[in-house]
Amino acid sequence: MGNIGSPQRMDYTAIGDTVDTSARLEANAPGGTIYISRAVADTLEGRIRATSLGDTVKLKGKKEGFEILTMDEILHCPAVGLPLPAMRGGHFLLKVSPY
């Protein structure tokens, strides 16, 4: 992550394998579905419920055996400090303050 551009026009951006993988997961997910990697699922363990799709979805640039999961439910959201039982079934509504 960092600044890219010139003194006349600067952008803050992120590049690399993680960004590429995220973009490919998003592009392959059907509407109303969130695809995540095993690494993300492991990081969020205990806070989400996820279902493995195995390696049934192929991502460009990824070797065989790259596990993809659907994020089915948010069980706990530390940002709010409360469980969010209404956030399930692929429908998520979060209000984020820009401040």
C-alpha positions, 0 to 999 in steps of 0.5 A: 500500500502506498502513494502512486502518482505524481505531484499533480495527482496522487492516489493511495492504492493497494496492489499485490497478490492479496488485492488480486485474489480479493478482486477475483473472489468478488468477481466470481461470487454470485449476487448476494454471496461473499466468497472468502479464502481459508486464510480469512476464514481462519482469521475470523474463526468464532466470529463468522459461519462459513461453508467450504466450496473446496476448490470447485471455483478456479481463480486465475493465477491460483494453483489447484487446492486453493480453498474458497468458502462462502461467508454465511453469517456474522456471529459477532462483530467486535466493531459494534461489540454485539452479536449480529444475528440479523446478518445472515443469508448473504445480506449484509447492511453495515453503516460505516462512518467516514470519521 
